[in-house]
């Protein structure tokens, strides 16, 4: 059985030509060799022997050997780190189904290989098993003193501040690292856990305490928890876990650390407090509240603020926000020990509660105070969470761009926090929805990996994806996703309120007004319920508008002003939408048609509402919520005329236009006037204007051809692309993969030639990139080039060379024959052999 983890195998599946194995001992080097044989890669143990870019696995014996590696282009190499090959907790359980051995091994591949040969009795330690002892002893170099190894094994993480205490120096640590007995872990060095437990022996209490203090001062909380568990200091362990745990770390993180606590410590109030978060992750807020009420009388001065804060959170999750605020304030008053971390948490949670009460200014103030406290404490991950939580406040105030800015500031830290990264993506998706970029919102949600063990993250993501499908007009899919959240038995009232609002909107759009009203009645507390009720005519529109002004909710205000529809309201809505970039209100078909009275009355407003022409794939035209395909036009010439004027947006001479399109009729000018009249009727708007001599489009123009040209230009300016750029290039090619204007094959030859030539150049870039990394991908790219430009001799030559490299001689011959047929079509005469005697 392989000791390569699923995540490691996934990494190897997309590996480039050259893979460099980690130096660390026991990190699946034997299995990597087997993988190399299976994938037909040569194996080298001396990096200095490497040359060329033939598929290769390099197995260095020392890290210093890599200095002799001749790497002309680092993109051609995958340097595996030891951390890439460690099993995660979930992967270990799937492979072994023994949680206790994960705590003893840390997911080390060599430990899994041992467990495949050893049968442990219940409660038996792997590190003490005779076969394990013999195997670990055989892994150790004979020329390194055991005393040095034992000293290095005393701390779960080695940092320079500990070297002197442990009797180590820079030289000895560097040697252990060079030989693979230590590997990089974060900002320190670590030894495989099972090997460290085998070597370390007992640690004097005062030494362990100094290690604990030093690691904690450097922010290495996980290493300190590991040390305290090994020393059996369970009360200090639980206290530290209490002070440092955040829901952002996720359900799996908490379960993993609580699982290590011996049963006799699980009745302690501090353990019971931590366990309430498991109920929170599962959505059992009433159970969480009940346990916290029982814990309050038992909590000491240190634990009491934590319990009060969690109590407030449980109330907030039940939409009892006023009660929650009371508990948070009581927590601040009771924090006599001045635990600053909990102060930041309380201000953060106060901000969330104020937000749900619609007290947006107070929410802003509390969240900014939380972020400031965390920043002063150097807790930048927590600061990022408060900034990201401020994002929905800004969204509620109608500031999507400010929300995007906050999320982007937080992302470098949030990406480390699995649970919170989902909420960040959810807020980012909401911001992009408000800006009208539905596809971008969908991308942010779909690119997330499946959340593990965190029900709330999973449901929140599903809810927001349901909203994306709603705006894409896929009501059935939207309803299905959102109802799955509703029927999940999840008790978080904030999520449930959002679900009922979405289901109400879907029902209203489908004309099911009674269902829409029933869902609105189930919303317990949400400021957005005002907007939805007014939109559906359930409350007075002017009253709702006045309340939204008071609350400062600009997006909702613009939405209801648009609903009101008089010219003064439309002008105010337009000013808000332009200032804060509410693309959803300006351009989505659900709202765009409501601007028509303003556009007809005020020519100056037209600059905001472009005519959109789709040319990749089937022809499509959009204006003010009206969407037309070719079937809506009486004659194809009218659609061709519109496309021509969109691609050449300037004033055109009437006579020349008429002659260009209707030279075959007796009165070309009359046909032109008929087509212009038809276009005006189709769009129910003055799409074209003119005078006796000229005609022009009355609206600005957006075409996907212009977008294609602009978005692909950067790739041609930088021919040496890195893997990230290649990913973006592939995304652009997929986006514009459809043929260009197939509905009008006899028109626009110049533009069509430009598109096909540009696509061919881009596919050629992909072919060149993959030629030595993934030849089969390069073949596919060259095939696309030859389809676009069948007379491109260089592309045919590249394709034939790749086929020969892959040993596909018959395919190379077929490609050569296809090239000759294409060239005969281009040059249908016999070439003159000038140099033949």
C-alpha positions in Angstrom: 0.0 0.0 0.0 1.3 3.4 -1.0 2.3 5.9 1.7 1.7 8.9 -0.6 -1.2 10.9 0.7 -4.1 11.9 -1.6 -3.0 15.5 -1.6 0.5 14.4 -2.6 -0.8 12.3 -5.4 -2.9 15.2 -6.6 0.2 17.3 -6.7 2.1 14.7 -8.6 -0.7 14.3 -11.2 0.1 17.8 -12.5 3.8 17.7 -12.0 6.2 19.2 -14.6 8.9 17.2 -16.3 11.3 17.3 -13.3 10.3 16.4 -9.8 12.8 16.8 -6.9 12.0 14.7 -3.8 12.4 16.0 -0.3 15.6 15.3 1.6 13.7 14.6 4.9 14.1 10.9 6.0 11.0 8.8 5.9 9.1 11.0 3.5 7.9 8.4 1.0 11.1 8.3 -1.2 10.5 4.6 -2.0 7.0 5.3 -3.1 8.2 8.3 -5.2 10.6 5.9 -6.9 7.8 3.5 -7.7 5.7 6.5 -9.1 8.7 7.5 -11.2 9.0 4.0 -12.7 5.2 4.0 -13.4 5.4 7.4 -15.2 8.5 6.4 -17.1 10.8 8.9 -15.5 14.5 8.4 -15.1 15.8 8.5 -11.5 18.9 10.4 -10.4 20.4 10.5 -6.9 23.1 13.1 -7.7 21.5 16.4 -8.9 24.8 17.3 -10.6 24.2 14.5 -13.1 21.0 16.2 -14.3 20.8 17.9 -17.7 18.1 18.6 -20.2 14.4 18.4 -19.5 13.6 14.7 -19.9 11.1 13.5 -17.3 13.1 12.9 -14.2 12.8 12.2 -10.5 15.8 13.5 -8.5 16.4 12.0 -5.0 19.0 14.2 -3.3 20.7 12.8 -0.3 21.6 16.2 1.2 20.0 19.6 0.8 23.3 21.1 -0.1 23.4 18.8 -3.1 20.7 20.9 -4.7 23.1 23.8 -5.1 24.7 21.7 -7.9 21.4 21.3 -9.7 21.5 23.0 -13.1 18.0 24.5 -13.3 17.8 26.9 -16.2 14.1 27.5 -15.8 12.6 26.9 -12.3 9.1 26.5 -13.9 10.2 23.1 -15.2 10.8 21.8 -11.7 8.5 20.7 -8.9 10.5 20.8 -5.6 8.5 18.7 -3.1 8.7 19.9 0.5 8.3 17.5 3.4 5.0 19.3 4.3 3.7 18.4 0.9 3.9 14.7 1.8 2.6 14.8 5.4 -0.9 13.3 5.8 -3.5 15.6 7.1 -5.7 14.5 10.0 -8.5 13.5 7.7 -6.3 11.7 5.3 -4.7 9.8 8.1 -8.0 8.6 9.5 -9.0 7.4 6.0 -5.8 5.5 5.7 -5.5 4.1 9.3 -8.8 4.8 11.1 -6.7 5.3 14.3 -6.8 8.8 15.7 -4.4 8.2 18.5 -1.6 7.2 16.1 -2.0 10.5 14.3 -1.3 12.4 17.5 1.8 10.2 17.9 3.1 10.5 14.3 1.9 13.8 13.0 1.0 12.2 9.6 4.7 11.1 8.8 4.6 8.8 5.8 7.2 6.4 7.4 4.9 5.9 10.4 2.1 4.8 8.0 4.6 2.3 6.4 5.3 0.9 10.0 1.6 0.6 10.8 1.1 -1.5 7.7 3.5 -4.0 9.2 2.5 -3.7 12.9 -0.7 -4.6 14.7 -1.1 -2.4 17.8 -3.2 -3.5 20.7 -5.8 -1.1 22.1 -3.9 1.7 24.0 -0.5 0.5 22.9 2.0 3.1 21.9 3.6 2.9 18.4 6.8 4.5 19.5 7.5 1.8 22.1 6.8 -1.2 19.8 10.0 -3.2 19.3 9.6 -3.2 15.5 9.1 0.5 15.5 12.2 1.0 17.7 14.3 -1.1 15.4 13.1 0.7 12.3 13.6 4.2 13.7 17.1 3.3 14.9 18.0 2.1 11.4 17.1 5.4 9.9 19.5 7.4 12.0 23.0 8.2 10.5 25.8 6.5 12.4 28.1 9.5 12.2 25.8 11.9 14.1 26.1 11.6 17.9 22.9 10.4 19.5 23.3 13.1 22.1 22.9 15.8 19.4 19.8 14.1 18.1 18.2 13.9 21.6 18.8 17.6 22.2 17.2 18.5 19.0 14.2 16.3 19.8 13.3 18.1 23.0 11.3 20.9 21.3 8.4 20.3 18.8 9.8 23.2 16.9 13.4 24.5 16.8 13.9 28.2 16.5 17.3 30.1 17.0 16.2 31.4 20.4 16.2 27.8 21.7 19.5 26.6 20.4 21.6 27.7 23.4 19.1 26.3 26.0 19.1 22.9 24.3 22.9 22.8 24.0 22.8 23.1 20.2 24.7 25.5 17.9 24.1 26.8 14.4 26.5 24.3 12.9 24.9 21.2 14.4 21.4 22.4 13.5 22.5 23.1 9.9 24.0 19.6 9.7 20.7 18.0 10.9 18.8 20.1 8.4 21.2 19.3 5.6 20.9 15.5 6.3 17.1 15.6 6.3 16.6 14.9 10.1 15.0 18.3 10.3 12.7 20.0 7.9 11.2 23.5 7.5 7.9 24.0 9.3 6.6 27.6 9.3 9.4 29.8 10.5 11.2 27.0 12.4 12.6 23.5 11.9 10.9 20.3 13.0 11.8 16.7 13.3 9.3 14.0 12.2 7.1 13.6 15.3 7.4 9.8 15.8 11.2 10.1 15.4 11.3 13.0 17.9 9.3 11.1 20.5 11.6 8.1 20.1 14.8 10.2 20.6 13.8 12.8 23.2 13.6 11.0 26.5 12.3 12.9 29.5 12.6 16.7 29.6 13.2 18.5 33.0 10.2 20.6 34.0 12.2 23.9 34.0 13.5 23.2 30.5 10.1 22.4 29.2 8.7 25.6 30.8 11.5 27.7 29.1 10.7 26.1 25.7 7.0 26.8 26.2 7.6 30.5 27.1 10.1 31.0 24.2 7.9 29.4 21.6 4.8 31.3 22.8 6.7 34.6 22.7 7.4 33.9 19.0 3.7 33.1 18.3 4.2 29.3 17.8 1.0 28.3 19.6 0.6 24.9 17.9 4.1 23.8 19.0 3.4 24.9 22.6 0.1 22.9 22.6 2.0 19.9 21.4 4.7 20.3 24.1 2.1 20.7 26.9 0.3 17.6 25.7 3.5 15.6 25.7 4.4 16.9 29.2 0.9 16.0 30.5 0.2 19.7 31.5 -3.4 19.4 30.6 -4.8 22.3 32.6 -2.3 24.8 31.1 -3.0 23.1 27.7 -6.7 23.8 28.0 -6.1 27.3 29.2 -3.9 28.1 26.3 -6.4 26.5 23.9 -9.1 28.7 25.4 -7.0 31.9 25.0 -6.0 31.2 21.4 -8.9 29.3 19.8 -10.9 31.2 17.3 -13.8 29.9 15.2 -11.8 30.9 12.2 -9.5 27.9 12.9 -12.4 25.6 12.2 -14.2 22.6 13.7 -11.5 20.1 12.6 -8.8 22.0 14.4 -10.7 22.1 17.7 -11.8 18.4 17.5 -8.2 17.4 16.9 -6.8 19.2 20.0 -9.7 18.2 22.3 -9.4 14.6 21.2 -5.9 14.5 22.9 -7.3 15.4 26.3 -7.5 12.4 28.7 -11.0 11.5 29.9 -10.4 12.5 33.5 -9.9 16.2 32.4 -13.0 16.4 30.3 -15.3 17.4 33.2 -13.2 20.5 33.9 -15.2 23.7 33.2 -12.6 24.9 30.7 -12.9 21.7 28.6 -16.7 21.9 28.7 -16.5 25.5 27.6 -14.4 24.6 24.6 -16.7 21.7 23.8 -19.6 24.1 23.4 -18.0 25.3 20.2 -18.6 21.9 18.7 -22.3 22.4 19.3 -21.9 25.9 17.6 -20.3 24.4 14.5 -23.1 21.9 14.3 -25.7 24.7 14.5 -27.1 23.5 17.9 -27.2 27.0 19.4 -29.8 26.2 22.1 -27.7 23.3 23.4 -24.7 25.6 23.4 -26.6 28.2 25.4 -27.8 25.6 27.9 -24.3 24.4 28.6 -22.9 27.9 29.0 -25.6 28.8 31.5 -24.6 25.8 33.6 -20.9 26.8 33.3 -21.2 30.4 34.4 -21.3 29.7 38.2 -18.4 27.2 37.8 -16.1 29.5 35.8 -13.1 31.2 37.6 -12.1 34.8 36.9 -10.0 33.8 34.0 -12.6 31.6 32.3 -15.7 33.8 33.0 -15.1 36.4 30.3 -14.8 33.6 27.7 -18.0 32.0 28.9 -19.9 35.3 28.8 -18.6 36.0 25.3 -19.6 32.6 24.1 -23.0 33.0 25.8 -23.5 36.2 23.9 -22.6 34.5 20.6 -25.1 31.7 21.3 -27.8 34.4 21.8 -26.8 36.2 18.7 -27.0 33.0 16.6 -30.7 32.8 17.8 -31.3 36.5 16.7 -31.6 37.6 20.3 -29.2 40.5 19.6 -30.2 42.8 22.4 -29.6 40.1 25.0 -26.3 39.2 23.3 -25.1 42.9 23.6 -25.9 42.8 27.3 -23.7 39.7 27.7 -20.9 41.2 25.7 -21.0 44.4 27.9 -21.1 42.2 31.0 -18.0 40.4 29.7 -16.1 43.6 29.2 -16.9 44.6 32.8 -16.0 41.2 34.2 -12.6 41.0 32.4 -10.7 41.8 35.6 -7.7 39.8 34.5 -7.5 42.0 31.4 -7.1 39.2 28.9 -6.7 41.5 25.8 -7.4 38.7 23.3 -10.9 38.2 24.7 -11.5 42.0 24.6 -10.9 42.0 20.9 -13.3 39.1 20.5 -16.0 40.9 22.5 -15.7 44.1 20.4 -15.8 42.0 17.3 -19.0 40.2 18.4 -20.5 43.5 19.6 -20.0 44.8 16.0 -21.8 41.7 14.6 -24.8 42.2 17.0 -25.1 45.9 16.2 -25.0 45.0 12.5 -27.9 42.7 12.8 -29.9 45.3 14.7 -29.3 47.8 11.9 -27.1 50.0 14.0 -24.5 50.2 11.3 -22.4 53.1 12.7 -22.0 51.3 16.0 -21.2 48.1 14.2 -18.4 49.9 12.3 -17.0 51.4 15.4 -16.9 48.1 17.4 -15.3 46.2 14.5 -12.7 48.8 14.0 -11.9 48.8 17.7 -11.5 45.0 17.6 -9.2 45.2 14.6 -7.1 47.9 16.4 -6.8 45.7 19.5 -5.7 42.7 17.5 -3.2 44.8 15.5 -1.6 46.1 18.8 -1.3 42.5 20.0 0.2 41.3 16.8 -2.7 39.0 16.1 -2.9 39.8 12.4 -5.1 36.8 11.6 -7.7 38.0 14.0 -7.4 41.6 12.7 -8.1 40.2 9.2 -11.2 38.5 10.5 -12.6 41.7 12.0 -11.8 43.6 8.7 -13.5 40.9 6.7 -16.5 41.0 9.1 -16.7 44.7 8.5 -17.2 44.0 4.8 -20.9 42.9 5.1 -21.5 46.1 7.2 -20.1 48.1 4.2 -22.2 46.0 1.9 -25.3 46.9 3.9 -24.4 50.5 3.7 -24.1 50.1 0.0 -20.3 50.3 -0.4 -19.4 47.2 -2.4 -16.0 48.6 -3.6 -15.1 49.4 0.0 -16.1 45.8 1.0 -13.9 44.4 -1.8 -11.0 46.5 -0.5 -11.4 45.2 3.0 -11.6 41.6 1.9 -8.5 42.0 -0.3 -6.6 43.4 2.7 -7.7 40.5 4.8 -7.1 37.7 2.2 -3.4 37.1 2.8 -4.3 36.0 6.4 -7.8 34.6 5.8 -6.5 32.0 3.3 -4.8 30.2 6.2 -8.2 29.9 8.0 -10.4 27.3 6.3 -13.7 28.2 7.9 -13.4 32.0 7.6 -12.1 31.8 4.0 -15.6 30.6 3.0 -17.3 33.6 4.7 -14.8 35.9 3.0 -15.6 34.4 -0.4 -19.3 34.8 0.4 -18.9 38.5 1.2 -16.7 39.0 -1.9 -19.4 37.2 -4.0 -22.1 39.5 -2.6 -20.0 42.6 -3.4 -19.5 41.4 -7.0 -23.2 40.7 -7.3 -23.9 44.3 -6.3 -21.4 45.5 -8.9 -23.2 43.4 -11.5 -20.4 40.9 -12.1 -22.4 37.8 -11.5 -19.8 35.5 -13.2 -17.0 36.7 -11.0 -19.2 36.1 -7.9 -19.9 32.6 -9.1 -16.2 32.0 -9.8 -15.2 32.9 -6.2 -17.7 30.5 -4.8 -17.1 27.6 -7.1 -13.3 27.8 -6.7 -13.6 27.0 -3.0 -12.8 23.4 -2.0 -15.5 21.5 -0.3 -15.6 22.6 3.3 -14.8 19.9 5.8 -16.7 19.5 9.1 -17.9 23.1 9.1 -21.6 23.0 8.4 -22.1 26.8 8.7 -19.4 27.5 6.0 -20.9 24.9 3.7 -24.4 26.3 4.1 -23.5 30.0 3.8 -21.6 29.2 0.6 -24.6 27.2 -0.8 -26.9 30.1 0.1 -24.9 32.7 -1.7 -24.5 30.4 -4.7 -28.3 30.2 -4.8 -28.4 34.0 -5.1 -25.9 33.8 -8.0 -28.2 31.4 -9.8 -31.2 33.6 -9.0 -29.5 36.5 -10.9 -28.5 34.2 -13.7 -32.2 33.4 -14.2 -31.9 29.8 -13.1 -34.7 30.0 -10.5 -35.2 26.2 -10.1 -31.5 25.6 -9.3 -31.5 28.7 -7.0 -34.6 27.5 -5.1 -33.2 24.0 -4.7 -29.9 25.2 -3.3 -31.5 27.6 -0.9 -34.1 25.1 0.3 -31.3 22.6 1.1 -30.0 25.2 3.5 -33.5 25.7 5.0 -34.1 21.9 5.5 -30.7 21.2 6.9 -31.9 21.6 10.4 -29.4 24.4 10.9 -30.5 26.9 13.6 -28.4 30.0 12.9 -31.1 32.7 12.6 -28.9 35.0 10.5 -28.5 32.3 7.8 -32.2 31.4 8.0 -33.3 35.0 7.6 -31.2 35.3 4.4 -32.7 32.1 3.2 -36.3 33.2 3.6 -35.5 36.6 1.9 -34.0 34.7 -1.1 -36.9 32.3 -1.3 -39.4 35.2 -1.0 -37.6 37.0 -3.9 -37.6 33.8 -6.1 -41.3 33.2 -5.4 -42.2 36.8 -6.2 -40.3 36.7 -9.5 -42.2 33.5 -10.4 -45.4 35.3 -9.7 -46.2 33.3 -6.5 -47.1 36.3 -4.3 -48.6 34.3 -1.4 -45.5 32.1 -1.1 -43.3 35.2 -1.3 -45.3 36.8 1.6 -45.2 33.7 3.7 -41.4 33.6 3.5 -41.1 37.3 4.4 -43.2 36.6 7.5 -40.7 34.1 8.6 -37.8 36.6 8.7 -37.1 37.3 12.3 -34.8 40.3 12.0 -33.1 41.6 8.9 -32.8 45.2 7.8 -33.2 43.9 4.2 -36.7 42.8 5.0 -37.8 46.4 4.7 -36.6 46.6 1.1 -38.1 43.3 0.1 -41.5 44.1 1.6 -41.6 47.5 0.0 -40.6 46.0 -3.4 -43.4 43.5 -3.2 -45.9 46.2 -2.2 -46.5 44.9 1.3 -45.5 48.2 3.0 -45.6 51.8 1.9 -42.8 52.6 -0.5 -42.2 56.2 0.7 -42.1 55.0 4.3 -39.5 52.4 3.5 -37.4 54.9 1.5 -37.4 57.3 4.5 -36.3 54.4 6.8 -33.5 53.4 4.4 -32.3 57.0 4.3 -32.2 57.0 8.1 -30.2 53.8 8.2 -27.8 54.9 5.4 -28.5 51.8 3.3 -27.6 53.4 -0.1 -28.0 50.3 -2.3 -31.4 49.4 -0.9 -32.4 53.0 -1.2 -31.4 53.1 -4.9 -33.3 49.9 -5.5 -36.6 51.3 -4.1 -36.1 54.7 -5.8 -35.8 52.7 -9.0 -39.0 50.9 -8.1 -40.8 54.2 -7.5 -40.0 55.2 -11.0 -40.7 58.9 -11.2 -38.1 61.0 -12.9 -36.8 62.7 -9.7 -36.4 59.2 -8.0 -34.8 57.8 -11.1 -32.2 60.6 -11.2 -31.3 60.1 -7.5 -31.1 56.3 -8.1 -28.9 56.9 -11.1 -26.6 59.2 -9.1 -26.2 56.6 -6.3 -25.7 53.8 -8.8 -23.0 55.6 -10.7 -21.2 56.9 -7.6 -21.1 53.5 -5.8 -21.0 51.3 -9.0 -24.2 49.4 -8.6 -23.8 47.4 -11.8 -26.6 45.1 -10.8 -29.2 47.9 -10.8 -27.8 49.5 -13.9 -27.4 46.6 -16.2 -29.1 43.4 -15.0 -32.3 42.7 -17.1 -34.4 42.5 -13.9 -33.7 46.2 -13.2 -32.3 47.7 -16.5 -35.8 48.2 -18.1 -36.9 50.4 -15.2 -34.5 53.1 -16.4 -36.3 53.5 -19.7 -38.4 56.6 -18.7 -35.3 58.4 -17.6 -33.3 57.5 -20.8 -36.2 58.7 -23.0 -36.5 62.0 -21.1 -32.8 62.7 -20.6 -30.3 62.1 -23.3 -27.4 62.7 -20.9 -28.4 59.5 -19.0 -27.7 57.3 -22.0 -24.0 57.3 -21.4 -24.5 54.9 -18.5 -26.5 52.3 -20.5 -24.4 50.8 -23.3 -25.6 48.7 -26.2 -24.0 45.3 -25.7 -23.2 43.2 -28.7 -22.2 39.5 -28.4 -20.2 38.1 -31.3 -18.6 34.9 -30.0 -21.0 32.2 -30.7 -24.6 33.2 -31.6 -25.2 36.9 -32.3 -26.8 38.7 -29.3 -27.7 42.3 -28.6 -28.7 43.8 -25.2 -30.0 47.3 -24.2 -32.0 48.4 -21.2 -32.9 44.9 -20.2 -34.0 43.9 -23.8 -32.1 40.9 -25.1 -32.4 40.1 -28.8 -31.0 37.1 -30.8 -31.1 36.7 -34.5 -34.6 35.2 -34.5 -36.1 38.5 -33.3 -35.0 40.4 -36.4 -37.3 40.5 -39.4 -34.3 40.5 -41.7 -30.7 39.3 -41.2 -29.5 42.6 -42.8 -30.9 44.6 -39.8 -28.8 42.6 -37.4 -25.7 42.9 -39.7 -26.3 46.7 -39.8 -26.4 46.9 -36.0 -23.3 44.8 -35.7 -21.4 46.8 -38.2 -22.2 50.1 -36.5 -21.3 48.6 -33.1 -17.9 47.5 -34.4 -17.4 50.9 -36.1 -19.1 53.3 -33.6 -19.0 56.6 -35.4 -21.3 58.6 -37.6 -21.8 56.9 -41.0 -22.9 58.4 -44.4 -26.4 57.2 -45.1 -25.8 56.7 -48.8 -22.6 54.7 -48.3 -24.3 52.5 -45.6 -27.3 51.9 -47.9 -25.0 51.0 -50.8 -22.9 48.7 -48.6 -25.9 46.6 -47.4 -28.6 47.0 -50.0 -26.9 47.5 -53.3 -29.0 44.7 -54.8 -32.4 46.5 -54.3 -33.9 49.3 -56.3 -34.0 51.8 -53.4 -31.1 51.1 -50.9 -31.8 54.3 -48.9 -35.4 53.3 -48.2 -34.2 49.8 -47.1 -31.7 51.5 -44.7 -34.5 53.7 -43.2 -36.7 50.6 -42.8 -34.0 48.7 -40.9 -33.3 51.7 -38.6 -37.0 51.9 -37.9 -37.1 48.2 -37.1 -34.2 48.5 -34.7 -35.9 51.3 -32.8 -39.1 49.3 -32.4 -37.2 46.2 -31.3 -35.4 48.0 -28.5 -38.3 50.3 -27.7 -35.7 53.1 -27.6 -34.1 55.6 -30.0 -31.2 53.2 -30.7 -30.1 55.3 -33.7 -30.2 59.0 -34.4 -29.1 61.0 -37.5 -29.7 63.8 -39.9 -30.3 63.9 -43.6 -26.7 62.9 -44.5 -25.6 60.7 -41.5 -26.7 58.1 -39.0 -25.1 57.0 -35.7 -25.8 54.9 -32.6 -27.4 56.9 -29.8 -25.9 54.8 -27.1 -22.3 53.9 -26.1 -21.2 50.4 -27.3 -19.7 47.4 -25.6 -18.6 44.3 -27.6 -17.1 41.1 -26.5 -14.6 41.5 -29.5 -13.2 44.6 -27.8 -13.0 42.7 -24.5 -11.3 39.8 -26.2 -8.7 42.1 -27.8 -8.0 43.9 -24.5 -7.9 40.9 -22.2 -5.5 38.9 -24.4 -3.1 41.6 -25.4 -0.9 41.3 -22.3 -0.1 37.7 -23.1 1.4 38.6 -26.5 3.6 41.3 -24.9 5.3 38.8 -22.6 6.1 35.6 -24.5 7.7 33.9 -21.5 4.7 33.0 -19.4 4.8 31.6 -15.9 2.2 29.0 -14.7 -0.1 31.6 -13.2 -0.2 33.5 -16.5 -0.8 30.2 -18.3 -3.8 29.5 -16.1 -5.2 32.9 -16.9 -4.5 32.5 -20.6 -6.4 29.1 -20.6 -9.3 30.8 -18.9 -9.4 33.5 -21.5 -9.3 31.0 -24.4 -12.1 29.0 -22.7 -14.1 32.2 -22.3 -13.8 33.1 -26.0 -13.7 29.5 -27.3 -16.9 29.8 -29.5 -16.5 30.7 -33.2 -16.7 34.3 -34.1 -20.1 35.4 -35.6 -21.0 32.1 -37.3 -24.4 33.7 -38.0 -22.8 36.1 -40.5 -20.3 34.0 -42.4 -20.3 36.4 -45.4 -19.6 39.5 -43.5 -16.8 41.0 -41.4 -13.8 39.1 -43.0 -11.3 41.5 -41.6 -12.5 41.1 -38.0 -12.8 37.3 -38.4 -9.3 37.0 -39.7 -8.0 39.1 -36.7 -9.8 36.8 -34.2 -8.6 33.6 -35.7 -5.0 34.9 -36.0 -5.0 36.1 -32.4 -6.4 32.8 -31.1 -3.8 30.9 -33.1 -1.0 32.9 -31.6 -2.4 32.3 -28.1 -2.7 28.6 -28.6 0.9 28.6 -29.9 2.0 30.2 -26.6 0.3 27.3 -24.8 1.9 24.7 -27.1 5.4 26.1 -26.5 4.8 26.2 -22.7 3.6 22.6 -22.5 6.0 21.1 -25.1 8.5 19.9 -22.4 6.1 19.9 -19.4 3.0 18.1 -20.7 3.4 17.0 -24.3 -0.2 15.8 -24.6 -1.5 19.3 -23.7 1.0 20.7 -26.3 -0.4 18.4 -28.9 -3.9 19.6 -28.2 -2.8 23.2 -28.4 -1.0 22.7 -31.8 -4.1 21.0 -33.1 -6.1 24.1 -32.3 -3.5 26.2 -34.1 -3.7 24.1 -37.3 -7.5 24.2 -37.2 -7.4 28.0 -37.0 -4.6 28.4 -39.5 -4.3 25.3 -41.6 -1.5 26.9 -43.7 0.7 27.5 -40.7 3.8 25.4 -41.5 5.5 26.1 -38.2 2.5 24.7 -36.3 2.4 21.5 -38.4 6.2 21.1 -37.8 5.7 21.5 -34.1 2.9 19.0 -34.0 4.9 16.4 -36.0 7.9 16.9 -33.7 5.8 16.2 -30.6 4.2 13.1 -32.1 7.7 11.8 -32.8 8.8 12.6 -29.3 5.8 10.7 -27.9 6.6 7.7 -30.2 3.5 8.2 -32.3 5.0 7.9 -35.7 1.8 7.1 -37.5 0.2 10.2 -36.1 3.2 12.2 -37.2 2.8 10.8 -40.7 -0.9 11.7 -40.7 0.0 15.2 -39.6 2.5 15.5 -42.4 0.0 14.4 -45.0 -2.6 16.9 -43.7 0.0 19.7 -43.9 0.8 18.7 -47.6 -2.9 18.7 -48.4 -3.3 22.2 -46.9 -0.2 23.5 -48.8 -1.4 22.1 -52.1 -4.7 24.0 -51.5 -2.7 27.2 -50.8 -0.3 26.6 -53.7 -2.2 24.6 -56.3 0.9 24.4 -58.7 4.1 22.4 -58.8 7.0 24.3 -57.2 9.9 25.2 -59.4 13.1 23.4 -58.3 15.5 26.2 -59.1 18.7 24.4 -57.9 17.9 21.1 -59.6 20.2 20.4 -62.6 
